[in-house]
Amino acid sequence: MTVSNNASVLRIEQGELRWWRAGDPVARDVPSVDALPDNTVFATPSDAVRLGELDISQAERKHLRKSLPFLLEEDLIDELQTLHFVHGEGSVGAVGYGVTTREYMDAWAELLPGDWEGPWVPEALLLPVGEQELCLIVEHDSVLLRSDATLCCRVPQSLLAPLLNSLDSRPKMVSIYGHDETADLALLPTEWVGKAQWRRGGFGQALLLSNENQPVLDLRQGDYAPRLPFARWWGHWRQVAMVAAAALVLQLGADALALHRLESENPALRAAIQDSYRQANPRGAVVDPEKQLDRQLAEYQVSASGTAFTPLLSVITRTVASEQGLGISSLNFNASSGEVRLDLSADNYALIEQLRAQLQRQGLTATLETSSSRNDRVRARLRVAEGSP
C-alpha cells in the first residue's frame, strides 16, 4: 500500500494514543473517528516491530504468506504461533517483511477507536528519506531512525553511535530533527557530524517532508486484516434504516388490511359471478364461471367457415317474426359448418315455403330437410347458411 503526502498519524506516546498532523509542534488529542482525515494511519512503535527484506523468486512469492514464518524461523527466539508476520513491497527485486507479536497487535487494537479501520504502519517508515540518506528524530531518551527498509527502528540515545558505527555502508547525508542542536549532534559519531543537517522540530515537522505515495508496510494482514466497518455504516444509515423500516411496517399493515377486506368481499364477488353466469346459462354445473362462459361464447364467434352466429341469428329471427302463424320450436348452430338448423311450427306448409323463399332473398341458403303434419300444424326443419343457393 501507499500513504499520500502529509499523512495524518495516530501514535502511541507514553502509553496513550495521540494524533499528529503534518507540521504540528506537539501531538493533539484524538478526535472522533468522523473527524479523522481519510489518509490517517496508525504508527505502530518501531521498537516492537522487526523489519527486513528477502530476496526470493517470483514463484516463491505466491506462497509467501504461508512460508514466511519458516523462512525466518532460525532468526527468531519466540515461538512462531505467538508472532504475527506481514509482507509487502520492498526495494527493487526484494520483498519487505515485518514481524511483531500477537500480544502487541491485540494491545494496539484495544487503544484504537473500535470503528476506525485505517492501515497500521511502523512509525519509522513514515520518516522522509532520500537515496543514501539517514533520517533521525531525537525524542526524550530514544532516537527514531530510518535509512531504508532494513534499517527502521528506535534505539536508546546511548546506543545510537555504536549502531551507526556498525553499518556496512555510510549515508551521504544525515537529517536530524530535535530541539537542542548541540546535544542532538553530540549523539552522532564524530566523523558523522559533518554530514548532518540539524532541523528544529520533531515528528510533526518530519511528516511535512514525507515522500508522496511512498510504499509502506501495512501490519493489518492475515488474522488482523480490516473487516467491513458495519458499525460505522450503521451509525451513518441508522436513521434512514429506521425510517425505511417504519415505512415498511406501515405498508405491510396497509397491505394486510387490504387483503383482509378483499378476502371478506371475495365470497360475495364469487356469488355475484355465479349469478351472472346463471343468467346466461341456467343449466349445468358451475366449476369456473369465467372459463366456462368464455368457452361457450367462443362457440358463437366466427366459425371455421367464416360465419358469425349473431348476424345470422339476427336475419333469421327478424324474418320469422315478420311471418304470421309461424314460430321457432328450437334452434341449433354448428360452428364448424356455419349452419343453423331451425325446427319450425306453422299453420300450413305454404308458410314454410314462404319463409324459405324470404331467407333466400336475404342472401341465405335455406334447405328444407323434413316436414310433417300433426294436429292441424305443420312441423318442418330448415338448414340455413350464408350464401345464395
C-alpha positions as CSV (number, residue, x, y, z in Angstrom):
1,M,0.0,0.0,0.0
2,T,1.0,3.7,-0.2
3,V,0.5,6.7,2.1
4,S,-0.3,10.0,0.4
5,N,1.8,13.1,1.2
6,N,1.4,14.7,4.7
7,A,-0.4,11.7,6.3
8,S,-2.5,12.1,9.4
9,V,-1.0,9.9,12.1
10,L,-2.3,8.2,15.2
11,R,0.7,7.4,17.5
12,I,1.2,5.9,21.0
13,E,3.2,8.2,23.3
14,Q,3.8,7.3,26.9
15,G,1.1,4.7,26.8
16,E,-1.6,7.0,25.3
17,L,-2.9,7.4,21.8
18,R,-2.1,10.8,20.3
19,W,-2.8,12.5,17.0
20,W,-0.3,14.1,14.7
21,R,-0.9,16.3,11.7
22,A,2.0,17.3,9.4
23,G,3.7,20.4,10.8
24,D,2.3,20.1,14.3
25,P,4.8,21.1,17.0
26,V,3.1,18.8,19.5
27,A,0.6,16.0,19.4
28,R,-3.1,16.6,19.7
29,D,-5.9,14.8,21.4
30,V,-7.5,12.1,19.2
31,P,-10.8,13.5,17.7
32,S,-13.9,11.5,16.8
33,V,-13.5,8.9,14.0
34,D,-15.6,11.1,11.7
35,A,-13.2,14.0,12.1
36,L,-10.1,11.9,11.2
37,P,-8.9,12.6,7.6
38,D,-9.2,9.7,5.0
39,N,-5.4,9.4,4.9
40,T,-5.0,8.7,8.6
41,V,-2.7,5.8,9.6
42,F,-1.7,4.3,12.9
43,A,2.1,4.4,13.5
44,T,3.0,1.3,15.4
45,P,6.0,1.6,17.8
46,S,9.2,0.7,15.8
47,D,10.8,-0.9,18.8
48,A,8.0,-3.5,18.7
49,V,8.3,-4.4,15.0
50,R,11.2,-6.0,13.2
51,L,11.6,-5.1,9.6
52,G,13.7,-6.6,6.8
53,E,13.9,-7.7,3.2
54,L,14.2,-11.1,1.5
55,D,15.4,-11.9,-2.0
56,I,13.1,-14.6,-3.2
57,S,11.9,-15.7,-6.7
58,Q,8.5,-14.8,-8.2
59,A,7.4,-18.4,-7.8
60,E,8.1,-18.4,-4.0
61,R,6.2,-15.1,-3.6
62,K,2.9,-16.8,-4.4
63,H,3.2,-18.8,-1.2
64,L,4.9,-16.2,0.9
65,R,2.1,-15.8,3.3
66,K,2.4,-19.4,4.5
67,S,6.1,-19.8,4.1
68,L,7.4,-16.5,5.6
69,P,7.4,-17.8,9.2
70,F,9.5,-20.8,8.3
71,L,11.9,-18.7,6.3
72,L,12.6,-16.5,9.3
73,E,12.3,-19.2,12.0
74,E,16.1,-19.6,12.6
75,D,16.5,-15.8,13.3
76,L,13.6,-15.6,15.8
77,I,13.6,-16.5,19.5
78,D,9.8,-16.5,20.2
79,E,7.5,-19.4,19.2
80,L,6.0,-18.9,15.7
81,Q,2.4,-19.2,16.9
82,T,2.9,-16.1,19.1
83,L,4.1,-14.0,16.3
84,H,2.4,-12.0,13.5
85,F,4.1,-11.9,10.1
86,V,3.4,-9.5,7.2
87,H,5.0,-8.8,3.9
88,G,4.8,-6.2,1.2
89,E,6.7,-4.2,-1.4
90,G,10.4,-3.8,-0.8
91,S,13.3,-2.4,-2.7
92,V,13.9,-3.5,-6.3
93,G,13.9,-7.3,-6.6
94,A,13.1,-7.8,-2.9
95,V,10.2,-8.3,-0.6
96,G,9.8,-6.4,2.6
97,Y,8.6,-8.1,5.7
98,G,7.6,-7.2,9.2
99,V,7.4,-9.3,12.4
100,T,5.7,-8.4,15.7
101,T,3.9,-10.3,18.4
102,R,0.2,-11.0,18.5
103,E,0.2,-9.7,22.0
104,Y,1.3,-6.3,20.7
105,M,-1.3,-6.4,17.9
106,D,-4.1,-7.1,20.4
107,A,-2.9,-4.4,22.8
108,W,-2.8,-1.8,20.0
109,A,-6.3,-2.8,18.8
110,E,-7.6,-2.0,22.3
111,L,-6.1,1.5,22.2
112,L,-7.6,2.4,18.8
113,P,-11.2,3.5,18.2
114,G,-13.3,0.4,17.6
115,D,-14.8,1.6,14.4
116,W,-11.6,3.0,12.8
117,E,-10.3,0.7,10.0
118,G,-7.2,2.5,8.7
119,P,-3.7,1.0,8.0
120,W,-1.1,0.2,10.7
121,V,2.4,1.3,9.6
122,P,5.6,1.1,11.6
123,E,6.3,4.6,12.6
124,A,9.9,4.7,11.2
125,L,8.5,4.0,7.7
126,L,6.7,7.4,7.9
127,L,10.0,9.3,8.1
128,P,11.3,11.1,4.9
129,V,14.4,9.7,3.4
130,G,16.1,10.1,0.0
131,E,18.8,8.0,-1.7
132,Q,21.8,7.4,0.6
133,E,20.1,9.5,3.4
134,L,19.6,8.8,7.1
135,C,16.7,10.4,9.0
136,L,16.8,10.7,12.8
137,I,14.2,12.1,15.3
138,V,15.5,12.7,18.8
139,E,12.7,12.1,21.3
140,H,13.1,12.0,25.1
141,D,15.7,9.3,25.8
142,S,15.4,7.5,22.4
143,V,16.0,8.1,18.7
144,L,13.7,7.1,15.9
145,L,15.7,6.4,12.7
146,R,15.3,5.3,9.1
147,S,17.6,4.8,6.2
148,D,15.9,2.1,4.1
149,A,13.5,-0.8,4.5
150,T,16.0,-2.8,6.6
151,L,17.1,-0.1,9.0
152,C,14.0,1.3,10.6
153,C,14.0,1.2,14.3
154,R,14.0,3.1,17.7
155,V,17.1,2.8,19.9
156,P,18.2,4.4,23.2
157,Q,20.3,7.5,22.7
158,S,23.3,5.8,24.3
159,L,23.2,3.1,21.6
160,L,22.9,5.4,18.6
161,A,26.6,5.9,18.0
162,P,27.5,2.2,18.3
163,L,24.7,1.3,15.9
164,L,25.8,3.9,13.3
165,N,29.4,2.7,13.5
166,S,28.3,-0.8,12.8
167,L,26.8,0.0,9.5
168,D,28.5,-1.5,6.4
169,S,27.6,1.5,4.2
170,R,27.6,5.1,5.3
171,P,24.9,7.6,4.0
172,K,25.9,10.8,2.3
173,M,23.6,12.9,4.4
174,V,22.0,12.7,7.8
175,S,18.8,14.7,8.6
176,I,18.3,15.0,12.3
177,Y,15.2,16.5,14.0
178,G,15.4,17.8,17.6
179,H,15.2,20.8,19.9
180,D,18.8,21.1,21.1
181,E,21.3,21.2,18.3
182,T,24.4,20.8,20.4
183,A,23.1,17.9,22.4
184,D,21.5,16.2,19.3
185,L,24.6,16.4,17.2
186,A,26.7,15.1,20.1
187,L,24.8,11.8,19.8
188,L,26.4,11.1,16.4
189,P,29.9,9.6,15.9
190,T,32.5,12.4,15.4
191,E,33.0,11.5,11.7
192,W,29.2,11.7,11.0
193,V,28.7,15.3,12.3
194,G,30.0,16.8,9.0
195,K,27.2,15.0,7.1
196,A,24.4,16.1,9.4
197,Q,21.7,18.7,8.7
198,W,20.0,19.6,12.0
199,R,16.4,20.8,11.8
200,R,14.4,22.1,14.7
201,G,11.2,20.1,15.3
202,G,10.0,16.6,15.8
203,F,7.7,14.0,14.3
204,G,5.2,16.6,13.0
205,Q,7.9,18.5,11.1
206,A,9.2,15.3,9.6
207,L,5.8,14.4,8.3
208,L,5.9,17.6,6.2
209,L,8.6,16.0,4.0
210,S,7.2,12.5,3.9
211,N,7.6,11.1,0.4
212,E,4.4,11.3,-1.6
213,N,2.9,7.9,-2.3
214,Q,5.8,6.1,-0.8
215,P,5.4,2.3,-0.3
216,V,4.9,1.3,3.3
217,L,4.1,-2.0,5.1
218,D,0.6,-2.4,6.5
219,L,0.6,-4.7,9.6
220,R,-3.2,-5.4,9.1
221,Q,-2.8,-8.6,7.3
222,G,-4.0,-12.2,7.8
223,D,-6.0,-12.6,11.0
224,Y,-5.8,-8.8,11.6
225,A,-7.0,-7.7,8.1
226,P,-9.6,-4.9,8.2
227,R,-13.2,-6.0,8.4
228,L,-16.1,-4.2,6.8
229,P,-17.0,-1.3,9.1
230,F,-20.5,-2.3,9.7
231,A,-20.7,-0.3,13.0
232,R,-19.7,2.9,11.2
233,W,-22.0,2.3,8.4
234,W,-24.9,1.6,10.8
235,G,-24.1,5.0,12.5
236,H,-24.4,6.8,9.2
237,W,-27.5,4.9,8.0
238,R,-29.3,4.2,11.2
239,Q,-31.9,6.9,10.9
240,V,-32.6,6.2,7.3
241,A,-32.9,2.5,8.1
242,M,-35.4,3.3,10.9
243,V,-37.5,5.4,8.7
244,A,-37.4,2.8,6.0
245,A,-38.4,0.1,8.5
246,A,-41.3,2.2,9.8
247,A,-42.5,2.8,6.2
248,L,-42.2,-0.9,5.5
249,V,-44.2,-1.8,8.6
250,L,-46.9,0.7,7.7
251,Q,-47.0,-0.6,4.2
252,L,-47.3,-4.2,5.4
253,G,-50.1,-3.2,7.7
254,A,-52.0,-1.4,5.0
255,D,-51.5,-4.4,2.7
256,A,-52.7,-6.8,5.4
257,L,-55.8,-4.7,5.9
258,A,-56.5,-4.5,2.2
259,L,-56.0,-8.3,1.9
260,H,-58.4,-8.9,4.8
261,R,-61.0,-6.6,3.2
262,L,-60.7,-8.3,-0.2
263,E,-60.9,-11.8,1.4
264,S,-64.1,-10.8,3.1
265,E,-65.5,-9.4,-0.2
266,N,-64.4,-12.4,-2.2
267,P,-67.4,-14.7,-1.3
268,A,-69.9,-12.0,-2.4
269,L,-68.0,-11.4,-5.6
270,R,-67.9,-15.2,-6.4
271,A,-71.7,-15.4,-5.7
272,A,-72.3,-12.4,-8.0
273,I,-70.2,-14.0,-10.7
274,Q,-72.2,-17.3,-10.5
275,D,-75.5,-15.3,-10.5
276,S,-74.3,-13.5,-13.7
277,Y,-73.3,-16.9,-15.3
278,R,-76.7,-18.4,-14.4
279,Q,-78.4,-15.6,-16.2
280,A,-76.6,-16.6,-19.4
281,N,-76.7,-20.4,-18.8
282,P,-79.2,-21.6,-16.2
283,R,-78.3,-25.3,-16.6
284,G,-75.2,-27.4,-15.8
285,A,-72.6,-27.4,-13.1
286,V,-70.6,-24.3,-12.3
287,V,-66.9,-25.0,-11.8
288,D,-65.1,-21.9,-13.2
289,P,-67.7,-19.5,-14.5
290,E,-65.2,-17.2,-16.3
291,K,-63.7,-20.1,-18.3
292,Q,-67.0,-21.8,-18.9
293,L,-68.6,-18.7,-20.3
294,D,-65.5,-17.9,-22.4
295,R,-65.7,-21.3,-24.0
296,Q,-69.4,-21.0,-24.6
297,L,-69.1,-17.6,-26.1
298,A,-66.3,-18.8,-28.3
299,E,-68.8,-21.1,-30.0
300,Y,-70.7,-18.1,-31.2
301,Q,-67.7,-16.3,-32.7
302,V,-66.7,-16.5,-36.3
303,S,-66.6,-20.2,-37.3
304,A,-64.0,-22.0,-39.4
305,S,-66.2,-21.3,-42.4
306,G,-66.1,-17.6,-41.7
307,T,-69.7,-17.4,-40.5
308,A,-70.6,-15.4,-37.4
309,F,-73.6,-16.7,-35.4
310,T,-75.0,-13.4,-34.2
311,P,-75.6,-11.7,-37.6
312,L,-77.0,-14.9,-39.0
313,L,-79.4,-15.3,-36.0
314,S,-80.5,-11.6,-36.4
315,V,-81.6,-12.2,-40.0
316,I,-83.4,-15.5,-39.2
317,T,-85.3,-14.2,-36.2
318,R,-86.3,-11.0,-37.9
319,T,-87.6,-12.9,-40.9
320,V,-89.5,-15.4,-38.9
321,A,-91.1,-12.6,-36.8
322,S,-92.4,-11.0,-40.0
323,E,-94.4,-14.1,-40.9
324,Q,-97.8,-14.5,-39.1
325,G,-98.6,-18.1,-37.9
326,L,-95.0,-19.2,-37.9
327,G,-92.9,-20.0,-34.8
328,I,-89.5,-21.5,-33.9
329,S,-89.5,-24.6,-31.8
330,S,-85.7,-25.0,-31.5
331,L,-82.5,-23.5,-33.0
332,N,-79.1,-25.1,-33.2
333,F,-75.9,-23.6,-34.6
334,N,-73.0,-25.7,-35.9
335,A,-69.8,-23.6,-35.6
336,S,-67.7,-25.9,-37.8
337,S,-70.1,-25.8,-40.8
338,G,-71.5,-22.3,-40.1
339,E,-75.1,-23.6,-40.4
340,V,-78.3,-23.1,-38.3
341,R,-80.9,-25.8,-38.0
342,L,-84.4,-24.5,-37.3
343,D,-87.3,-26.6,-36.1
344,L,-90.4,-24.6,-37.1
345,S,-94.1,-24.8,-36.4
346,A,-96.6,-23.3,-38.9
347,D,-100.3,-23.1,-39.7
348,N,-99.7,-24.6,-43.1
349,Y,-97.0,-25.7,-45.4
350,A,-97.2,-22.6,-47.5
351,L,-95.8,-20.5,-44.6
352,I,-92.7,-22.8,-44.5
353,E,-92.1,-22.3,-48.2
354,Q,-92.8,-18.6,-47.9
355,L,-90.2,-18.4,-45.1
356,R,-87.6,-20.3,-47.1
357,A,-88.1,-18.0,-50.0
358,Q,-87.8,-14.9,-47.8
359,L,-84.5,-16.2,-46.3
360,Q,-83.1,-16.8,-49.7
361,R,-84.0,-13.2,-50.7
362,Q,-82.0,-12.1,-47.7
363,G,-78.9,-13.8,-49.2
364,L,-79.0,-17.0,-47.3
365,T,-79.3,-20.6,-48.3
366,A,-82.4,-22.3,-46.8
367,T,-82.8,-26.0,-47.4
368,L,-85.9,-28.0,-46.2
369,E,-84.8,-31.2,-44.6
370,T,-88.0,-32.6,-43.2
371,S,-91.7,-31.7,-42.9
372,S,-94.7,-33.4,-41.3
373,S,-98.3,-32.5,-40.3
374,R,-99.8,-33.1,-36.9
375,N,-103.0,-31.8,-35.2
376,D,-103.6,-29.2,-38.0
377,R,-100.0,-27.9,-37.6
378,V,-97.1,-28.3,-39.9
379,R,-93.7,-29.1,-38.5
380,A,-90.5,-28.6,-40.6
381,R,-86.8,-28.4,-40.3
382,L,-84.7,-25.9,-42.2
383,R,-80.9,-25.8,-42.6
384,V,-79.8,-22.2,-43.1
385,A,-76.4,-21.0,-44.1
386,E,-74.8,-17.9,-45.5
387,G,-74.6,-17.6,-49.3
388,S,-77.1,-17.8,-52.1
389,P,-78.3,-21.2,-53.4
